[in-house]
Amino acid sequence: MSNWQKRSVAVFLVFMLMVGAYPGLLAKGGTAHAAPEDFAGGDGTSEDPFRIASAEQLSGIRNHPDSHFVLINDIDMSAYLASSAWVPIGDSALPFTGELDGQNFKISNFMFDRRGVDAPAGLFGVISTSGHIRNLVIEDAVVVARNQTGILAGTADGAVIDRVEVAGSVAGENAVGGLIGYLGVGSVVSNSRASGYVEGIGGELVGGEKVGGVGGLVGTNSTGTVEDSHASSTVKGTSEVGGLVGWNTSIVVRSHSTGDVAGVSEVGGLVGANEDNGTIMNSSASGDVTGERDLGGLAGINQDGADIAVSHATGNVVGNVAGDVVGTKYVGGLVGANVDATLSTSYASGNVNGDEYTGGLVGLIEGSTITNSYATGKVTGSLYTGGFAGAALLNSELSNNRATGDVNGSLIAGGLVGLSNKGNISYSYASGHATGQLDVGGLVGELEDAVVSGSFAVGNVEGCNDIGGLVGDSDDALVTNSYATGAVTGIADATVCIYSAYGDSIGGLVGDNKNSTIENSFAIGRVTGLVSVGGLAGINEDGVITRSYYDMETSGQSDTNGQGLTSEEMKDGSNYEGWNFDNTLWAIQWPHHNGYPYLSTIQAFITYVGNGTDHGSEQYRSYSYHFESQVDILEKSADWTKGGYLFQGWNTAADGSGETLQPQDTVTLTRDKVLYAIWRQSAPPQPQPQLSDNANLSVLTVTSADEELALTPTFAAGTTSYQVETKADEVTIKAIPSDANASVSINKVNLAGSKTIALDEGSNEFEIAVRAESGTVKIYKLSIQRLPESEELPPEEPACTFRDIKGHWAESLICEALHIGIVEGPSETTFQPQKYITRVEFAAMLLRTLEIESAPAGSELTFIDRDQIPAWATDLISTAQENGILQGYPDQTLRPMQMVNRSEMVVMMARALNWDLEPGDTSFADDAEIPAWAKGYVQGAAEKELVTGRDGNRFSPVHPATRAEATTLLLRLWHFLETDTN
C-alpha cells in the first residue's frame, strides 16, 4: 500500500470515528416493525397503497417488500433511532420489489452504522426487479457501512429510481455512492440528486476483480443507466473516484457534477473510471479534482471499448482554485488516459497542470480515435505536454480537433500534441504559443513514425533544440498539406537550456527533419536561432522535402531546405507546383489569410473591409475560424473612420445590396465571408437642450411628532454633512431639491418629498443623493443619534410560546431557560426539543449561560473548514476558542456543524469553567464506554448534579445531545453558578 493510500485510509478511519458519535449509529436496541394495521391507512395495493406517517411505519415496509407505499408527511427519524438501530429494508434473500412514492415529503436525520455487517446498506439494503422509488427527499443523513453503501440503497438491481434527492454524509469501502452504492441489471436512476460528502476506498481487487468505486451519486454503475441526474457532493477515495459515478461500465447520459473529487488514481470530475464499453454522453463536470495519476476533469480513465461523446469539463486543471484538477501523471482537462476507446464532440476549457503526459483534453491517448473535439485552456507540464494531448501512441487517430491554449513543457511539447507515435493527426490545428526546451512544435513536439496531414499551427514557438513552427522533431514521419505561421525562436542561453544544446535545429515548419518527408507544405513565420536555422526546416537529415515553401521576407531566411519565395510570390497560387487550389483541400483568395494559402476543409475566414475609410489605402482584417463554428460578428476597428459618415454595420456586398449583419450577430460559418463596412452620411449637428447641473437641496428637515429637530450645522445648500440628536424611535426626513427636475434618494431608495424612518438606538447613518437633470450627483450625509431614555423599564420576560414542547419532560425547564436568556427557538412557536445540537449551537448557549459577550474576532480563523462556519457564528467561535470552550481537531478542522455528543457537551462546559481534571472511573453503568479524556469531567458534573444518567443509569456518552438535554444541563449550570456566587 502506497503512502498516499495509507493517508487516505487514515483519513477514512478518522471520518468513521467522527460519525460514530451521530445519533443511533452505535445504538444496539431492536427495530420496531409495523404490522399492517399500524400503517396510517391503505391496503398495500397500487390503487390504495399503505400510507406512512411515522418512522415506525417506515420501518414496517420490510414486512411487505412487494407492496405499494406512500408517505403522507415529513418524517424525522431522530427519536426512533435514539432507541432502535436501523436495519436496511430488503436484502439479497428478500429484496424490496414494491413501490414507494414519497410525494416529495422529507425523511430527515436518517443515521446509522453498519460497519459490523458486510451487506448492502442504506435506507434500503437491496431494491430488486420491479422495485420503484420516486418523489422522495432524504436530508441530514449519515450512513456508515462497508461495501455497497448509499443513503437511499446499497444495491439496486432492475430497479427504477426517479426524482429522489438525498443530502448527507456516506462512508464505506467499495461501491459507495451518495444515493446508491451499486447499480446493476438494467436499473435506472433518473432526475435525481445527491449532495454532501462521500468517502470510501474504491477500486479494491477481490480475487483479481475490481469490486467497486466511489461516486457522488452512484459508487458503481455496472449495468444500469444514470440519466438527467446531478451530484454536488465532495467525494474522496483511493481509485475509481468520480463526482457522479466512481466506476462506470454502463450508461451515463445528460448528467453533471459540481463537487470536488480527490483520490489516488482513476479520478474524474464526473466518472472515475469509464471502462468495458461504458458510455458517457451529453454530460459535464466542473469540480476540482486532485490525485496522482489518471486524472481528468470529466473522467480519470476511458478505456477498453468505452465511449465519451458530446460532453465537457470546464474546471481548471491546475490546483486549488474553483474547478481544478491536480496531478502528476496522465492528467487531462477532460480525460486522464484514453486507451482503446473513443471520444468525440467534446471539450475542456480549464487550465491543466501535471508532470508527465499532460494535455488540455487528454493526458495519454493510446490505440484510440478522437474526433471533433477541442481544448482551450493553458497547459503546463514537464515531459510530454500538449494543448490537446500529452501523447498519442499506438495507432491513435486524431481528426478534426483543435487546441487554443498556450503550452509550457520542458521536454517534448506541442501546441496540439506533445508526442505522436505510430498514429495519424489530420485536419487539426493549434493556435496557442508553445514553449519548452527540447522537441517543441506549434502543432506536435515529436512526430515519430507518424503522419500529420491537412493541419496547421499559428502560435509562436520558443525552445532550445529541435524547434519548429509545426513539428519540433520529425523522425521517420510524414508532414503533408500543412502549414505554420507563427514566429519560431531558438533560445540562445545555456542557463535556460539545461537539457540540450541551445539555438540548434530551428525551422519555420520543422526543426529537425530526420528520415522524414515534408510535402505540399509551407511556413511564413519569423525564424531565429544559432545553428541549423531554416525558413522551412532547420535541419534535413536524410529527409525528403518536395513542393514545400517558405517566405524569405517574413522568415528572414534564405536556406535551401525547401524553396524560398518572396511574400508576393507566396500569395500567387501559380508558384505552388502540383498544388490544387479548388477548395477541396487548399484555397488561396485575397484578402483571406492576407493572401496566403489556407486549408479550406477546416478553415473558414471572415475578412472585414473598411470600404472607403479615411486611411490612404483599403483597410481590412482577416480572421480564421474552425469550419462550421458559431462566430460572433465583430465591431469595426476603432481606427476605421470616414469623415462625415456614421458606421451602420456590415454587408456582404460593398454597395450594401447583400446580407446585412450587425456586431454581436452570430453566424454559422460554412464558407468564407467578406464583410464590408456600411457608412451613412451623418446629419448636421442639431442644437441640444441645455440640461441643468443643479444638484442642491433647497429643504432638509428632520421632524419627530410634528416637532422639527435641530440640524448641526444649520442647513445651507452648500453644506453636505449634518448631525441630529433625538430620543424618538422614529423620525420623518424631508429633502426637496432646488431644481424640480432633479431626483432625490435616501440610502439608494427613491425619496418623493418625505419619508418616516424607524431609528435604532445609537447612530443611524443616512446618505441622501441628489441627481441633477444632467446626471450630476451630489451626496448629503445625515447622522441621527438616538439617545437612550433616562429611565428604562425592566424588560418583559419573554412569553414561552413554543407549541412543540407541550407535554415534553423538559417543558418547564425550557421555558425557564428562555426567560433567563440561555436559549432561543428557531421561531416564536417552535423549539425542536428533540433535534440534535451542533458544536457551534451549544457553544452559543454556553456563552449566554456564562454571560460572556461575543467580541469581534481579533484575527481570521485558521481552521481549514472555516467556510462551513455560519456567518452569524464567526465572532462567537473566536470568543469560544479564547475561553477554551471550542477547540479544533488535530487535522486543523473545527467541524462547527457536527452534532455534539453528551461527552463532548460536558467537556466543553468543564473547560470553560477551568475545572481540574479528576481522573478515575464514573458511577454510570456504561462507564467503560465513556472516553478516557472525558471521564473526569463527566464524574465531576455528576457530583455537582449537573448531569444524570438515562434509563438504567447509563450516561450514553457517544449519543448526540438533544436541544432539550443541552438546555437542562446549562440551566442546572446557571443555578449552580448562582448558588456558588451567593
PyMOL commands that set and color helices and strands:
alter all, ss='L'
color gray80, all
select helices_A, chain A and resi 3-19+36-38+55-63+78-81+552-555+567-570+573-575+592-595+803-805+811-820+839-849+866-868+871-882+902-912+927-929+932-943+951-953+963-981
alter helices_A, ss='H'
color red, helices_A
select strands_A, chain A and resi 50-52+68-71+75-76+99-101+106-108+111-113+124-127+132-144+153-157+160-171+176-177+180-184+188-190+193-199+205-206+209-210+214-215+218-221+225-227+230-231+234-236+239-242+245-248+251-253+256-257+261-262+265-268+271-274+279-281+284-285+289-290+293-296+299-303+307-309+312-313+325-326+329-332+335-339+342-344+347-348+352-353+356-359+362-366+369-371+374-375+379-386+389-393+397-399+402-403+407-414+417-421+424-426+429-430+434-435+438-441+444-448+451-453+456-457+461-463+465-468+471-475+478-480+483-484+488-490+504-507+510-514+517-519+522-523+527-528+531-534+537-541+544-546+549-551+563-565+586-587+598-599+603-609+620-626+630-632+645-651+660-661+666-668+673-681+697-704+707-708+721-726+730-737+743-746+749-750+754-758+762-771+777-786
alter strands_A, ss='S'
color yellow, strands_A
deselect
rebuild
show_as cartoon
